[in-house]
C-alpha cells in the first residue's frame, strides 16, 4: 500500500469510527482518539475481510464499506463496554 493509500485509509477510518460511535449504544465514556482508533482498525479489518470473501474490487466497494461500518460499530461498542466510565464530581 502506498503512502497516499495509507493516508486515505486513516482518514476513512476516522470517518468510519465516528459513524460507529453514532450508531453504537453506551459510547459516552470513550475519548475521541479511541473512537478514531477503533474506526481505523475497523477500516483495515473490513477491507481485509471483504478481500478475503471476494466482496472488494479495485475501487470503492459498497459491501466493503458496509462491513467496515459494521465492524466499527462492534469495535466502538466493545471498547466502550471495557473503557472505564467517567465520574463527574
Wavefront OBJ file of the C-alpha trace (Angstrom):
o trace
v 0.000 0.000 0.000
v 1.412 3.385 -0.989
v 1.643 6.353 1.358
v -1.378 8.010 -0.271
v -3.423 4.818 0.165
v -2.384 4.569 3.801
v -3.304 8.210 4.440
v -6.678 7.682 2.770
v -7.263 4.587 4.910
v -6.544 6.568 8.086
v -8.919 9.375 7.076
v -11.596 6.877 6.033
v -11.030 5.012 9.300
v -11.614 8.194 11.284
v -14.889 8.809 9.444
v -15.934 5.178 9.941
v -15.083 5.450 13.653
v -17.338 8.485 14.000
v -20.133 6.615 12.197
v -19.603 3.668 14.506
v -19.788 5.941 17.529
v -23.047 7.442 16.315
v -24.595 4.007 15.783
v -23.270 2.212 18.878
v -25.038 2.448 22.233
v -23.187 3.211 25.512
v -20.400 5.187 23.913
v -20.370 8.293 26.100
v -17.270 7.397 28.092
v -14.954 6.909 25.102
v -12.450 9.596 24.165
v -12.431 10.768 20.559
v -8.951 9.400 19.861
v -10.130 5.920 20.849
v -13.150 6.230 18.555
v -10.866 7.154 15.664
v -8.533 4.272 16.525
v -11.415 1.798 16.517
v -12.510 3.169 13.149
v -9.042 2.797 11.650
v -8.797 -0.799 12.866
v -12.300 -1.482 11.519
v -11.402 0.041 8.145
v -8.378 -2.211 7.731
v -10.181 -5.281 9.071
v -13.241 -4.650 6.918
v -11.121 -4.242 3.807
v -9.203 -7.427 4.597
v -12.361 -9.433 5.202
v -14.012 -8.050 2.070
v -10.992 -9.091 0.013
v -10.926 -12.482 1.700
v -14.557 -13.134 0.769
v -14.247 -11.598 -2.709
v -16.506 -8.622 -1.960
v -13.953 -5.900 -2.730
v -12.971 -4.777 -6.205
v -10.225 -2.428 -7.346
v -12.064 0.726 -6.303
v -14.762 1.623 -3.824
v -16.986 -1.257 -2.765
v -20.393 -0.915 -1.132
v -20.026 -4.253 0.662
v -16.558 -3.443 1.969
v -17.794 -0.098 3.313
v -20.819 -1.726 4.910
v -18.559 -4.311 6.538
v -16.220 -1.562 7.772
v -19.059 0.390 9.375
v -20.454 -2.772 10.964
v -17.038 -3.626 12.411
v -16.661 -0.044 13.651
v -19.992 -0.266 15.487
v -18.927 -3.560 17.067
v -15.483 -2.163 17.916
v -16.848 1.030 19.460
v -19.406 -0.977 21.432
v -16.724 -3.349 22.781
v -14.254 -0.594 23.629
v -16.990 1.452 25.339
v -18.007 -1.603 27.366
v -14.478 -2.106 28.692
v -13.316 1.533 28.888
v -13.538 2.962 32.432
v -16.535 5.197 32.980
v -16.001 8.880 33.656
v -17.118 10.130 37.024
v -18.359 13.686 37.350
v -17.674 15.089 40.790
l 1 2 3 4 5 6 7 8 9 10 11 12 13 14 15 16 17 18 19 20 21 22 23 24 25 26 27 28 29 30 31 32 33 34 35 36 37 38 39 40 41 42 43 44 45 46 47 48 49 50 51 52 53 54 55 56 57 58 59 60 61 62 63 64 65 66 67 68 69 70 71 72 73 74 75 76 77 78 79 80 81 82 83 84 85 86 87 88 89
